[in-house]
Amino acid sequence: MTAKTQSAQDDLAYMRTVVEQGGRPRMAGALIYMAAGLIYGAETLVHWGQSINLIQLSESATLAFVAGCTLLFVLVMVVLIVRDKTKGVGAGTGSRALNAAFGGAGLANIALMAIFGVNAWRQHDFMIWMLYPCVVFALQGAAWYVAFMLRWKIWMLTVSLGCLTTSVVMGLVIGTPTFNLVAALACFAWLAVPGAIMARDARREV
């Protein structure tokens, strides 16, 4: 065994030890993740209902509904973050590593939103914008894979593979009613459920 190989193994062992000894997960982050899944899952489910003529909404009503979902999520996020800071909840090194993984994916999402949004507007092609949520789930899958490699929890690997599979499936059904249905179910399964699991773990570690 070379010195470099031994060093790499030692570094990996150290990282795993740090993660296993990490501090209490932030309840706010878990609840925000769950809220995102429930709110946006409900929104895309309504869009699916519209696409199959099960739900009838005018263009102005649809716009108001979409804006309302976004405002509701932002409100929930702000309240949870403020409450979390007020309680002075800290995060261990392991939790900070996971936060960094998801934070990085979030920053990439913002950049991609601008890229897809601007080009969809310039080309007057909504199909370009529809690629954005596919990429979002791919990035979430990558972030969850990092979480799995740090924590070695099977449910994290399941979420990672679920997000990656969802990304591919959505890419294949763009332009069909199935797109919104897959997106809705994915929001519930890969956002709301993991958020609930993380919230449960946070309560146990109080």
Biotite code that builds the C-alpha atoms (Angstrom):
import biotite.structure as struc

atoms = struc.array([
    struc.Atom([0.000, 0.000, 0.000], chain_id="A", res_id=1, res_name="MET", atom_name="CA", element="C"),
    struc.Atom([1.426, 3.352, -1.032], chain_id="A", res_id=2, res_name="THR", atom_name="CA", element="C"),
    struc.Atom([1.650, 6.356, 1.274], chain_id="A", res_id=3, res_name="ALA", atom_name="CA", element="C"),
    struc.Atom([-0.866, 8.241, -0.868], chain_id="A", res_id=4, res_name="LYS", atom_name="CA", element="C"),
    struc.Atom([-3.376, 5.383, -0.689], chain_id="A", res_id=5, res_name="THR", atom_name="CA", element="C"),
    struc.Atom([-2.988, 5.106, 3.080], chain_id="A", res_id=6, res_name="GLN", atom_name="CA", element="C"),
    struc.Atom([-3.408, 8.879, 3.420], chain_id="A", res_id=7, res_name="SER", atom_name="CA", element="C"),
    struc.Atom([-6.592, 8.852, 1.347], chain_id="A", res_id=8, res_name="ALA", atom_name="CA", element="C"),
    struc.Atom([-8.039, 6.028, 3.442], chain_id="A", res_id=9, res_name="GLN", atom_name="CA", element="C"),
    struc.Atom([-7.129, 7.843, 6.651], chain_id="A", res_id=10, res_name="ASP", atom_name="CA", element="C"),
    struc.Atom([-8.803, 11.020, 5.380], chain_id="A", res_id=11, res_name="ASP", atom_name="CA", element="C"),
    struc.Atom([-11.973, 9.098, 4.488], chain_id="A", res_id=12, res_name="LEU", atom_name="CA", element="C"),
    struc.Atom([-12.035, 7.374, 7.872], chain_id="A", res_id=13, res_name="ALA", atom_name="CA", element="C"),
    struc.Atom([-11.626, 10.747, 9.583], chain_id="A", res_id=14, res_name="TYR", atom_name="CA", element="C"),
    struc.Atom([-14.501, 12.273, 7.588], chain_id="A", res_id=15, res_name="MET", atom_name="CA", element="C"),
    struc.Atom([-16.800, 9.397, 8.503], chain_id="A", res_id=16, res_name="ARG", atom_name="CA", element="C"),
    struc.Atom([-15.876, 9.736, 12.177], chain_id="A", res_id=17, res_name="THR", atom_name="CA", element="C"),
    struc.Atom([-16.613, 13.465, 12.079], chain_id="A", res_id=18, res_name="VAL", atom_name="CA", element="C"),
    struc.Atom([-19.971, 12.879, 10.435], chain_id="A", res_id=19, res_name="VAL", atom_name="CA", element="C"),
    struc.Atom([-20.968, 10.143, 12.880], chain_id="A", res_id=20, res_name="GLU", atom_name="CA", element="C"),
    struc.Atom([-20.110, 12.484, 15.750], chain_id="A", res_id=21, res_name="GLN", atom_name="CA", element="C"),
    struc.Atom([-21.800, 15.452, 14.096], chain_id="A", res_id=22, res_name="GLY", atom_name="CA", element="C"),
    struc.Atom([-24.207, 17.666, 15.964], chain_id="A", res_id=23, res_name="GLY", atom_name="CA", element="C"),
    struc.Atom([-27.963, 17.834, 15.951], chain_id="A", res_id=24, res_name="ARG", atom_name="CA", element="C"),
    struc.Atom([-29.509, 18.248, 12.490], chain_id="A", res_id=25, res_name="PRO", atom_name="CA", element="C"),
    struc.Atom([-31.234, 21.596, 11.999], chain_id="A", res_id=26, res_name="ARG", atom_name="CA", element="C"),
    struc.Atom([-34.980, 21.182, 12.364], chain_id="A", res_id=27, res_name="MET", atom_name="CA", element="C"),
    struc.Atom([-35.570, 24.218, 10.136], chain_id="A", res_id=28, res_name="ALA", atom_name="CA", element="C"),
    struc.Atom([-33.776, 22.629, 7.183], chain_id="A", res_id=29, res_name="GLY", atom_name="CA", element="C"),
    struc.Atom([-35.797, 19.433, 7.511], chain_id="A", res_id=30, res_name="ALA", atom_name="CA", element="C"),
    struc.Atom([-39.124, 21.252, 7.739], chain_id="A", res_id=31, res_name="LEU", atom_name="CA", element="C"),
    struc.Atom([-38.234, 23.541, 4.824], chain_id="A", res_id=32, res_name="ILE", atom_name="CA", element="C"),
    struc.Atom([-37.453, 20.497, 2.704], chain_id="A", res_id=33, res_name="TYR", atom_name="CA", element="C"),
    struc.Atom([-40.756, 18.907, 3.704], chain_id="A", res_id=34, res_name="MET", atom_name="CA", element="C"),
    struc.Atom([-42.675, 22.125, 3.044], chain_id="A", res_id=35, res_name="ALA", atom_name="CA", element="C"),
    struc.Atom([-41.127, 22.425, -0.423], chain_id="A", res_id=36, res_name="ALA", atom_name="CA", element="C"),
    struc.Atom([-42.256, 18.904, -1.250], chain_id="A", res_id=37, res_name="GLY", atom_name="CA", element="C"),
    struc.Atom([-45.813, 19.438, -0.040], chain_id="A", res_id=38, res_name="LEU", atom_name="CA", element="C"),
    struc.Atom([-46.333, 22.893, -1.541], chain_id="A", res_id=39, res_name="ILE", atom_name="CA", element="C"),
    struc.Atom([-44.735, 22.308, -4.930], chain_id="A", res_id=40, res_name="TYR", atom_name="CA", element="C"),
    struc.Atom([-46.102, 18.775, -5.070], chain_id="A", res_id=41, res_name="GLY", atom_name="CA", element="C"),
    struc.Atom([-49.608, 20.192, -4.659], chain_id="A", res_id=42, res_name="ALA", atom_name="CA", element="C"),
    struc.Atom([-48.900, 22.890, -7.256], chain_id="A", res_id=43, res_name="GLU", atom_name="CA", element="C"),
    struc.Atom([-47.688, 20.456, -9.912], chain_id="A", res_id=44, res_name="THR", atom_name="CA", element="C"),
    struc.Atom([-50.575, 18.131, -9.113], chain_id="A", res_id=45, res_name="LEU", atom_name="CA", element="C"),
    struc.Atom([-52.978, 20.969, -9.916], chain_id="A", res_id=46, res_name="VAL", atom_name="CA", element="C"),
    struc.Atom([-51.095, 21.616, -13.161], chain_id="A", res_id=47, res_name="HIS", atom_name="CA", element="C"),
    struc.Atom([-51.499, 17.951, -14.014], chain_id="A", res_id=48, res_name="TRP", atom_name="CA", element="C"),
    struc.Atom([-55.234, 18.239, -13.341], chain_id="A", res_id=49, res_name="GLY", atom_name="CA", element="C"),
    struc.Atom([-55.338, 21.213, -15.690], chain_id="A", res_id=50, res_name="GLN", atom_name="CA", element="C"),
    struc.Atom([-53.457, 19.315, -18.401], chain_id="A", res_id=51, res_name="SER", atom_name="CA", element="C"),
    struc.Atom([-56.087, 16.555, -18.455], chain_id="A", res_id=52, res_name="ILE", atom_name="CA", element="C"),
    struc.Atom([-58.999, 19.027, -18.091], chain_id="A", res_id=53, res_name="ASN", atom_name="CA", element="C"),
    struc.Atom([-59.819, 17.736, -14.626], chain_id="A", res_id=54, res_name="LEU", atom_name="CA", element="C"),
    struc.Atom([-59.310, 21.215, -13.143], chain_id="A", res_id=55, res_name="ILE", atom_name="CA", element="C"),
    struc.Atom([-60.431, 24.398, -14.901], chain_id="A", res_id=56, res_name="GLN", atom_name="CA", element="C"),
    struc.Atom([-58.665, 27.641, -14.002], chain_id="A", res_id=57, res_name="LEU", atom_name="CA", element="C"),
    struc.Atom([-58.385, 30.863, -15.946], chain_id="A", res_id=58, res_name="SER", atom_name="CA", element="C"),
    struc.Atom([-54.948, 32.188, -16.889], chain_id="A", res_id=59, res_name="GLU", atom_name="CA", element="C"),
    struc.Atom([-55.128, 34.880, -14.212], chain_id="A", res_id=60, res_name="SER", atom_name="CA", element="C"),
    struc.Atom([-56.271, 32.364, -11.592], chain_id="A", res_id=61, res_name="ALA", atom_name="CA", element="C"),
    struc.Atom([-53.426, 30.017, -12.521], chain_id="A", res_id=62, res_name="THR", atom_name="CA", element="C"),
    struc.Atom([-50.910, 32.845, -12.220], chain_id="A", res_id=63, res_name="LEU", atom_name="CA", element="C"),
    struc.Atom([-52.315, 33.818, -8.827], chain_id="A", res_id=64, res_name="ALA", atom_name="CA", element="C"),
    struc.Atom([-52.177, 30.202, -7.677], chain_id="A", res_id=65, res_name="PHE", atom_name="CA", element="C"),
    struc.Atom([-48.541, 29.797, -8.738], chain_id="A", res_id=66, res_name="VAL", atom_name="CA", element="C"),
    struc.Atom([-47.564, 33.092, -7.098], chain_id="A", res_id=67, res_name="ALA", atom_name="CA", element="C"),
    struc.Atom([-49.434, 32.093, -3.946], chain_id="A", res_id=68, res_name="GLY", atom_name="CA", element="C"),
    struc.Atom([-47.552, 28.789, -3.708], chain_id="A", res_id=69, res_name="CYS", atom_name="CA", element="C"),
    struc.Atom([-44.233, 30.583, -4.049], chain_id="A", res_id=70, res_name="THR", atom_name="CA", element="C"),
    struc.Atom([-45.161, 33.218, -1.453], chain_id="A", res_id=71, res_name="LEU", atom_name="CA", element="C"),
    struc.Atom([-46.370, 30.516, 0.941], chain_id="A", res_id=72, res_name="LEU", atom_name="CA", element="C"),
    struc.Atom([-43.094, 28.626, 0.637], chain_id="A", res_id=73, res_name="PHE", atom_name="CA", element="C"),
    struc.Atom([-41.018, 31.776, 1.156], chain_id="A", res_id=74, res_name="VAL", atom_name="CA", element="C"),
    struc.Atom([-43.097, 32.669, 4.225], chain_id="A", res_id=75, res_name="LEU", atom_name="CA", element="C"),
    struc.Atom([-42.701, 29.197, 5.718], chain_id="A", res_id=76, res_name="VAL", atom_name="CA", element="C"),
    struc.Atom([-38.961, 29.261, 5.010], chain_id="A", res_id=77, res_name="MET", atom_name="CA", element="C"),
    struc.Atom([-38.443, 32.669, 6.651], chain_id="A", res_id=78, res_name="VAL", atom_name="CA", element="C"),
    struc.Atom([-40.476, 31.737, 9.740], chain_id="A", res_id=79, res_name="VAL", atom_name="CA", element="C"),
    struc.Atom([-38.608, 28.448, 10.220], chain_id="A", res_id=80, res_name="LEU", atom_name="CA", element="C"),
    struc.Atom([-35.168, 29.999, 9.743], chain_id="A", res_id=81, res_name="ILE", atom_name="CA", element="C"),
    struc.Atom([-35.911, 32.836, 12.177], chain_id="A", res_id=82, res_name="VAL", atom_name="CA", element="C"),
    struc.Atom([-37.302, 30.407, 14.761], chain_id="A", res_id=83, res_name="ARG", atom_name="CA", element="C"),
    struc.Atom([-34.285, 28.134, 14.387], chain_id="A", res_id=84, res_name="ASP", atom_name="CA", element="C"),
    struc.Atom([-31.834, 31.002, 14.912], chain_id="A", res_id=85, res_name="LYS", atom_name="CA", element="C"),
    struc.Atom([-33.828, 32.301, 17.875], chain_id="A", res_id=86, res_name="THR", atom_name="CA", element="C"),
    struc.Atom([-33.484, 28.929, 19.585], chain_id="A", res_id=87, res_name="LYS", atom_name="CA", element="C"),
    struc.Atom([-29.743, 29.031, 18.998], chain_id="A", res_id=88, res_name="GLY", atom_name="CA", element="C"),
    struc.Atom([-29.603, 25.582, 17.442], chain_id="A", res_id=89, res_name="VAL", atom_name="CA", element="C"),
    struc.Atom([-26.085, 24.685, 16.369], chain_id="A", res_id=90, res_name="GLY", atom_name="CA", element="C"),
    struc.Atom([-24.819, 22.232, 13.803], chain_id="A", res_id=91, res_name="ALA", atom_name="CA", element="C"),
    struc.Atom([-21.902, 19.866, 14.085], chain_id="A", res_id=92, res_name="GLY", atom_name="CA", element="C"),
    struc.Atom([-19.222, 19.399, 11.475], chain_id="A", res_id=93, res_name="THR", atom_name="CA", element="C"),
    struc.Atom([-21.109, 16.510, 9.902], chain_id="A", res_id=94, res_name="GLY", atom_name="CA", element="C"),
    struc.Atom([-24.300, 18.524, 9.601], chain_id="A", res_id=95, res_name="SER", atom_name="CA", element="C"),
    struc.Atom([-22.365, 21.417, 8.109], chain_id="A", res_id=96, res_name="ARG", atom_name="CA", element="C"),
    struc.Atom([-20.906, 19.057, 5.490], chain_id="A", res_id=97, res_name="ALA", atom_name="CA", element="C"),
    struc.Atom([-24.397, 17.973, 4.454], chain_id="A", res_id=98, res_name="LEU", atom_name="CA", element="C"),
    struc.Atom([-25.608, 21.576, 4.475], chain_id="A", res_id=99, res_name="ASN", atom_name="CA", element="C"),
    struc.Atom([-22.706, 22.449, 2.175], chain_id="A", res_id=100, res_name="ALA", atom_name="CA", element="C"),
    struc.Atom([-23.699, 19.703, -0.285], chain_id="A", res_id=101, res_name="ALA", atom_name="CA", element="C"),
    struc.Atom([-27.310, 20.836, -0.465], chain_id="A", res_id=102, res_name="PHE", atom_name="CA", element="C"),
    struc.Atom([-26.325, 24.500, -0.370], chain_id="A", res_id=103, res_name="GLY", atom_name="CA", element="C"),
    struc.Atom([-24.061, 23.981, -3.362], chain_id="A", res_id=104, res_name="GLY", atom_name="CA", element="C"),
    struc.Atom([-26.874, 22.258, -5.238], chain_id="A", res_id=105, res_name="ALA", atom_name="CA", element="C"),
    struc.Atom([-29.151, 25.174, -4.340], chain_id="A", res_id=106, res_name="GLY", atom_name="CA", element="C"),
    struc.Atom([-26.708, 27.737, -5.719], chain_id="A", res_id=107, res_name="LEU", atom_name="CA", element="C"),
    struc.Atom([-26.414, 25.716, -8.923], chain_id="A", res_id=108, res_name="ALA", atom_name="CA", element="C"),
    struc.Atom([-30.218, 25.688, -9.161], chain_id="A", res_id=109, res_name="ASN", atom_name="CA", element="C"),
    struc.Atom([-30.301, 29.493, -9.081], chain_id="A", res_id=110, res_name="ILE", atom_name="CA", element="C"),
    struc.Atom([-27.748, 29.734, -11.891], chain_id="A", res_id=111, res_name="ALA", atom_name="CA", element="C"),
    struc.Atom([-29.590, 27.139, -13.968], chain_id="A", res_id=112, res_name="LEU", atom_name="CA", element="C"),
    struc.Atom([-32.896, 28.911, -13.381], chain_id="A", res_id=113, res_name="MET", atom_name="CA", element="C"),
    struc.Atom([-31.425, 32.031, -14.944], chain_id="A", res_id=114, res_name="ALA", atom_name="CA", element="C"),
    struc.Atom([-29.914, 30.091, -17.849], chain_id="A", res_id=115, res_name="ILE", atom_name="CA", element="C"),
    struc.Atom([-33.042, 28.129, -18.754], chain_id="A", res_id=116, res_name="PHE", atom_name="CA", element="C"),
    struc.Atom([-35.402, 31.015, -17.990], chain_id="A", res_id=117, res_name="GLY", atom_name="CA", element="C"),
    struc.Atom([-33.593, 33.592, -20.105], chain_id="A", res_id=118, res_name="VAL", atom_name="CA", element="C"),
    struc.Atom([-33.157, 31.251, -23.049], chain_id="A", res_id=119, res_name="ASN", atom_name="CA", element="C"),
    struc.Atom([-36.765, 30.089, -22.908], chain_id="A", res_id=120, res_name="ALA", atom_name="CA", element="C"),
    struc.Atom([-37.853, 33.740, -23.024], chain_id="A", res_id=121, res_name="TRP", atom_name="CA", element="C"),
    struc.Atom([-35.427, 34.661, -25.811], chain_id="A", res_id=122, res_name="ARG", atom_name="CA", element="C"),
    struc.Atom([-36.374, 31.670, -27.942], chain_id="A", res_id=123, res_name="GLN", atom_name="CA", element="C"),
    struc.Atom([-40.078, 31.886, -27.051], chain_id="A", res_id=124, res_name="HIS", atom_name="CA", element="C"),
    struc.Atom([-39.960, 28.175, -26.319], chain_id="A", res_id=125, res_name="ASP", atom_name="CA", element="C"),
    struc.Atom([-41.460, 26.974, -23.044], chain_id="A", res_id=126, res_name="PHE", atom_name="CA", element="C"),
    struc.Atom([-40.003, 23.507, -23.671], chain_id="A", res_id=127, res_name="MET", atom_name="CA", element="C"),
    struc.Atom([-36.568, 24.901, -22.811], chain_id="A", res_id=128, res_name="ILE", atom_name="CA", element="C"),
    struc.Atom([-37.841, 25.929, -19.374], chain_id="A", res_id=129, res_name="TRP", atom_name="CA", element="C"),
    struc.Atom([-39.314, 22.466, -18.825], chain_id="A", res_id=130, res_name="MET", atom_name="CA", element="C"),
    struc.Atom([-35.786, 21.067, -18.826], chain_id="A", res_id=131, res_name="LEU", atom_name="CA", element="C"),
    struc.Atom([-35.022, 23.038, -15.648], chain_id="A", res_id=132, res_name="TYR", atom_name="CA", element="C"),
    struc.Atom([-36.937, 20.828, -13.166], chain_id="A", res_id=133, res_name="PRO", atom_name="CA", element="C"),
    struc.Atom([-35.288, 17.771, -14.742], chain_id="A", res_id=134, res_name="CYS", atom_name="CA", element="C"),
    struc.Atom([-31.876, 19.222, -13.921], chain_id="A", res_id=135, res_name="VAL", atom_name="CA", element="C"),
    struc.Atom([-33.037, 20.195, -10.418], chain_id="A", res_id=136, res_name="VAL", atom_name="CA", element="C"),
    struc.Atom([-33.874, 16.584, -9.584], chain_id="A", res_id=137, res_name="PHE", atom_name="CA", element="C"),
    struc.Atom([-30.538, 15.449, -11.025], chain_id="A", res_id=138, res_name="ALA", atom_name="CA", element="C"),
    struc.Atom([-28.701, 17.881, -8.733], chain_id="A", res_id=139, res_name="LEU", atom_name="CA", element="C"),
    struc.Atom([-30.774, 16.768, -5.758], chain_id="A", res_id=140, res_name="GLN", atom_name="CA", element="C"),
    struc.Atom([-29.863, 13.182, -6.576], chain_id="A", res_id=141, res_name="GLY", atom_name="CA", element="C"),
    struc.Atom([-26.178, 14.109, -6.559], chain_id="A", res_id=142, res_name="ALA", atom_name="CA", element="C"),
    struc.Atom([-26.527, 15.920, -3.215], chain_id="A", res_id=143, res_name="ALA", atom_name="CA", element="C"),
    struc.Atom([-28.312, 12.961, -1.663], chain_id="A", res_id=144, res_name="TRP", atom_name="CA", element="C"),
    struc.Atom([-25.560, 10.653, -2.937], chain_id="A", res_id=145, res_name="TYR", atom_name="CA", element="C"),
    struc.Atom([-23.036, 12.795, -1.060], chain_id="A", res_id=146, res_name="VAL", atom_name="CA", element="C"),
    struc.Atom([-25.250, 12.496, 2.030], chain_id="A", res_id=147, res_name="ALA", atom_name="CA", element="C"),
    struc.Atom([-25.340, 8.709, 1.623], chain_id="A", res_id=148, res_name="PHE", atom_name="CA", element="C"),
    struc.Atom([-21.551, 8.479, 1.303], chain_id="A", res_id=149, res_name="MET", atom_name="CA", element="C"),
    struc.Atom([-21.186, 10.487, 4.520], chain_id="A", res_id=150, res_name="LEU", atom_name="CA", element="C"),
    struc.Atom([-23.890, 8.830, 6.601], chain_id="A", res_id=151, res_name="ARG", atom_name="CA", element="C"),
    struc.Atom([-24.269, 5.380, 4.968], chain_id="A", res_id=152, res_name="TRP", atom_name="CA", element="C"),
    struc.Atom([-28.052, 5.360, 5.395], chain_id="A", res_id=153, res_name="LYS", atom_name="CA", element="C"),
    struc.Atom([-29.920, 3.283, 2.827], chain_id="A", res_id=154, res_name="ILE", atom_name="CA", element="C"),
    struc.Atom([-32.878, 5.663, 2.699], chain_id="A", res_id=155, res_name="TRP", atom_name="CA", element="C"),
    struc.Atom([-30.534, 8.417, 1.518], chain_id="A", res_id=156, res_name="MET", atom_name="CA", element="C"),
    struc.Atom([-29.295, 6.219, -1.335], chain_id="A", res_id=157, res_name="LEU", atom_name="CA", element="C"),
    struc.Atom([-32.927, 5.432, -2.176], chain_id="A", res_id=158, res_name="THR", atom_name="CA", element="C"),
    struc.Atom([-33.752, 9.137, -2.379], chain_id="A", res_id=159, res_name="VAL", atom_name="CA", element="C"),
    struc.Atom([-30.655, 9.763, -4.502], chain_id="A", res_id=160, res_name="SER", atom_name="CA", element="C"),
    struc.Atom([-31.551, 7.044, -7.001], chain_id="A", res_id=161, res_name="LEU", atom_name="CA", element="C"),
    struc.Atom([-35.172, 8.164, -6.950], chain_id="A", res_id=162, res_name="GLY", atom_name="CA", element="C"),
    struc.Atom([-34.229, 11.752, -7.817], chain_id="A", res_id=163, res_name="CYS", atom_name="CA", element="C"),
    struc.Atom([-31.892, 10.664, -10.594], chain_id="A", res_id=164, res_name="LEU", atom_name="CA", element="C"),
    struc.Atom([-34.493, 8.305, -12.052], chain_id="A", res_id=165, res_name="THR", atom_name="CA", element="C"),
    struc.Atom([-37.138, 11.018, -11.843], chain_id="A", res_id=166, res_name="THR", atom_name="CA", element="C"),
    struc.Atom([-34.849, 13.396, -13.718], chain_id="A", res_id=167, res_name="SER", atom_name="CA", element="C"),
    struc.Atom([-34.497, 10.963, -16.622], chain_id="A", res_id=168, res_name="VAL", atom_name="CA", element="C"),
    struc.Atom([-38.191, 10.043, -16.706], chain_id="A", res_id=169, res_name="VAL", atom_name="CA", element="C"),
    struc.Atom([-39.271, 13.693, -16.691], chain_id="A", res_id=170, res_name="MET", atom_name="CA", element="C"),
    struc.Atom([-36.850, 14.388, -19.523], chain_id="A", res_id=171, res_name="GLY", atom_name="CA", element="C"),
    struc.Atom([-38.474, 11.629, -21.569], chain_id="A", res_id=172, res_name="LEU", atom_name="CA", element="C"),
    struc.Atom([-42.074, 12.782, -21.022], chain_id="A", res_id=173, res_name="VAL", atom_name="CA", element="C"),
    struc.Atom([-41.665, 16.557, -21.465], chain_id="A", res_id=174, res_name="ILE", atom_name="CA", element="C"),
    struc.Atom([-44.672, 18.015, -23.256], chain_id="A", res_id=175, res_name="GLY", atom_name="CA", element="C"),
    struc.Atom([-47.119, 15.378, -22.000], chain_id="A", res_id=176, res_name="THR", atom_name="CA", element="C"),
    struc.Atom([-49.533, 15.416, -19.020], chain_id="A", res_id=177, res_name="PRO", atom_name="CA", element="C"),
    struc.Atom([-47.391, 12.702, -17.445], chain_id="A", res_id=178, res_name="THR", atom_name="CA", element="C"),
    struc.Atom([-44.635, 15.273, -16.891], chain_id="A", res_id=179, res_name="PHE", atom_name="CA", element="C"),
    struc.Atom([-46.572, 17.145, -14.197], chain_id="A", res_id=180, res_name="ASN", atom_name="CA", element="C"),
    struc.Atom([-47.809, 13.931, -12.610], chain_id="A", res_id=181, res_name="LEU", atom_name="CA", element="C"),
    struc.Atom([-44.267, 12.551, -12.302], chain_id="A", res_id=182, res_name="VAL", atom_name="CA", element="C"),
    struc.Atom([-43.058, 15.891, -10.918], chain_id="A", res_id=183, res_name="ALA", atom_name="CA", element="C"),
    struc.Atom([-45.847, 15.967, -8.323], chain_id="A", res_id=184, res_name="ALA", atom_name="CA", element="C"),
    struc.Atom([-45.247, 12.417, -7.117], chain_id="A", res_id=185, res_name="LEU", atom_name="CA", element="C"),
    struc.Atom([-41.496, 13.072, -7.023], chain_id="A", res_id=186, res_name="ALA", atom_name="CA", element="C"),
    struc.Atom([-41.976, 16.183, -4.872], chain_id="A", res_id=187, res_name="CYS", atom_name="CA", element="C"),
    struc.Atom([-43.962, 14.164, -2.354], chain_id="A", res_id=188, res_name="PHE", atom_name="CA", element="C"),
    struc.Atom([-41.629, 11.137, -2.431], chain_id="A", res_id=189, res_name="ALA", atom_name="CA", element="C"),
    struc.Atom([-38.181, 12.748, -2.724], chain_id="A", res_id=190, res_name="TRP", atom_name="CA", element="C"),
    struc.Atom([-38.735, 16.073, -0.932], chain_id="A", res_id=191, res_name="LEU", atom_name="CA", element="C"),
    struc.Atom([-41.601, 15.811, 1.571], chain_id="A", res_id=192, res_name="ALA", atom_name="CA", element="C"),
    struc.Atom([-40.835, 12.297, 2.828], chain_id="A", res_id=193, res_name="VAL", atom_name="CA", element="C"),
    struc.Atom([-37.055, 12.848, 3.310], chain_id="A", res_id=194, res_name="PRO", atom_name="CA", element="C"),
    struc.Atom([-37.868, 16.133, 5.044], chain_id="A", res_id=195, res_name="GLY", atom_name="CA", element="C"),
    struc.Atom([-40.167, 14.290, 7.440], chain_id="A", res_id=196, res_name="ALA", atom_name="CA", element="C"),
    struc.Atom([-37.473, 11.680, 8.120], chain_id="A", res_id=197, res_name="ILE", atom_name="CA", element="C"),
    struc.Atom([-34.872, 14.360, 8.850], chain_id="A", res_id=198, res_name="MET", atom_name="CA", element="C"),
    struc.Atom([-37.326, 16.164, 11.155], chain_id="A", res_id=199, res_name="ALA", atom_name="CA", element="C"),
    struc.Atom([-37.946, 12.918, 13.031], chain_id="A", res_id=200, res_name="ARG", atom_name="CA", element="C"),
    struc.Atom([-34.188, 12.342, 13.445], chain_id="A", res_id=201, res_name="ASP", atom_name="CA", element="C"),
    struc.Atom([-33.750, 15.924, 14.649], chain_id="A", res_id=202, res_name="ALA", atom_name="CA", element="C"),
    struc.Atom([-36.380, 15.423, 17.364], chain_id="A", res_id=203, res_name="ARG", atom_name="CA", element="C"),
    struc.Atom([-34.690, 12.229, 18.526], chain_id="A", res_id=204, res_name="ARG", atom_name="CA", element="C"),
    struc.Atom([-31.355, 13.997, 18.927], chain_id="A", res_id=205, res_name="GLU", atom_name="CA", element="C"),
    struc.Atom([-32.700, 16.862, 21.004], chain_id="A", res_id=206, res_name="VAL", atom_name="CA", element="C"),
])
